[in-house]
Every structure is written in structure tokens, then in C-alpha cells.
């Protein structure tokens, strides 16, 4: 079990991104980092910094993002039940949470694409089906979802499906990557 066990909170990252003048949503940023982690199987190549922070040099935000990256990598590499997606709290409006889930998926797909992982025309496989599901969820419409038990259950099922899908994609790409066991120094700094 890793010494790092929890990711920063949604609001903490939102505040930090705002201070760094990043226009990205915290869920979108976490999805992006997860996409990079899956594509590189954890080898830290810091391309995500430019995408998230642009030319801003905000050491506090960068440190928080690095913590998020490292914690997420450890949770994914251990196929941990602790791995969770950075989404708003359950007491937040379901429309806002649904939007954040869609943004997480968009970020995830962007991270894969920027790491040269082709997400289009995947062969008929479990990996391809999972990527297609994430593509569909990234396009989810929100704004008129009612806050009832049925919609809450559907939301939680989607979150769990994407969470497990991200872990499966990480494992699948790791198994197909010739350098699938990076040195700890490659991952952490």
C-alpha cells in the first residue's frame, strides 16, 4: 500500500486552478492526468503541465497537481479500490456533477490523445468498448436532469463504470507497453 492515499479535494483544486488562472475544471484536470498516466503507464513526462497551467508559473498549483498525479498513479498501479475520480461532492446538484463527469471523460480522452494513444477506430475488444463508452459519456447532456433516486442511481453507475474502465485501460496499456514497470524516480519526479 502506498504512503500517499488520498487525492486533493475538488474545491481545493478548483481554488488552486483559479489562482493559477487555469480555465480547466478540476474534474477535467484529473481526467487529463489519468489519461496521461494510462498512456505512459506512469512515466512522468510533465506534458500535462503546459496543458493545465499554460505559461503560468504557480508553484503551489504545480505542487498540488504533482501530488494529484503521484497519488493517482499509485492508486491506479495498485488497481486500488481507493482510486476515485475527482468529482464534486454527492450533495452538489446532479446537473453539476454530471457536467463534471463529462469533463473528466473529456480530459481523460485528451490525455490519451496527447500521449499518442489512438482512441478512434479501436478494434472490437473490451478496451475499444470501454473507450467508446467513455467517448459517449464525455458527450453527456446535462442541465435538465431531475434530482430523483433513479437519476442518482444512473449517475453513480456511470461513475463506477468509468472508474473501473480507467483502471482496466491502465492495466491493458501497461501490459502492452515494453517499459511497463517504470523506475520509481521516473514516476515521481
Residue pairs with C-beta under 8 A, 6 or more apart in sequence:
1 78
2 71
2 74
2 75
2 78
4 67
4 70
4 71
4 74
5 71
5 82
6 71
6 82
7 30
7 67
7 68
7 71
7 72
7 75
7 84
7 86
8 16
8 64
8 67
8 68
8 86
10 26
10 27
10 86
10 87
10 88
10 89
10 100
12 64
13 26
13 29
13 30
13 64
13 68
13 86
14 25
14 26
16 58
16 60
16 61
16 64
16 65
17 24
17 26
17 29
17 52
17 61
19 58
19 60
19 61
20 53
20 56
20 58
20 60
20 61
20 62
21 54
21 56
21 58
22 29
22 52
22 53
22 54
22 56
22 61
24 32
24 52
24 107
25 100
25 103
26 86
26 100
27 85
27 86
27 87
27 88
27 100
27 101
27 103
27 104
27 107
28 103
28 104
28 106
28 107
29 52
29 65
29 68
29 86
29 107
30 68
30 72
30 85
30 86
30 104
30 107
31 85
31 103
31 104
31 105
31 106
31 107
31 108
31 109
31 110
31 111
32 48
32 51
32 52
32 107
32 108
32 110
32 111
33 48
33 65
33 68
33 69
33 72
33 107
33 111
34 72
34 76
34 85
34 107
34 108
34 111
34 166
34 170
35 107
35 108
35 109
35 110
35 111
35 112
35 113
35 114
35 115
35 117
36 45
36 47
36 48
36 69
36 111
36 114
36 115
37 69
37 72
37 73
37 76
37 111
37 170
38 76
38 108
38 111
38 112
38 117
38 166
38 169
38 170
38 173
39 111
39 112
39 115
39 116
39 117
39 173
40 115
41 170
41 173
41 174
41 177
41 179
41 180
41 182
42 73
42 76
42 77
42 182
42 186
42 187
43 179
43 182
43 186
43 187
44 69
44 186
44 187
44 188
44 189
45 115
47 114
47 115
48 65
48 69
48 111
49 62
49 65
51 110
51 114
52 65
53 61
53 62
53 65
66 189
68 86
70 187
70 188
72 83
73 187
74 80
75 82
75 83
75 84
76 83
76 166
76 167
76 170
77 170
77 174
79 167
79 171
83 163
83 166
83 167
84 163
85 101
85 104
85 159
85 162
85 163
85 166
86 104
87 97
87 100
87 101
87 104
87 159
88 96
88 97
88 100
90 97
93 147
94 145
94 146
94 147
94 151
94 152
94 155
95 142
95 143
95 144
95 145
96 142
97 155
98 140
98 142
98 145
98 155
99 140
99 142
101 137
101 140
101 155
101 158
101 159
101 162
102 137
102 138
102 139
102 140
102 142
104 162
105 134
105 135
105 137
105 138
105 140
105 162
106 138
108 134
108 138
108 162
108 166
109 119
109 131
109 134
109 135
109 138
112 119
113 119
117 173
119 131
119 135
122 128
122 131
122 132
126 168
126 172
127 168
127 169
127 172
130 165
130 168
130 169
131 169
133 161
133 162
133 165
134 162
134 165
134 166
137 158
137 161
137 162
140 158
145 151
145 155
174 180
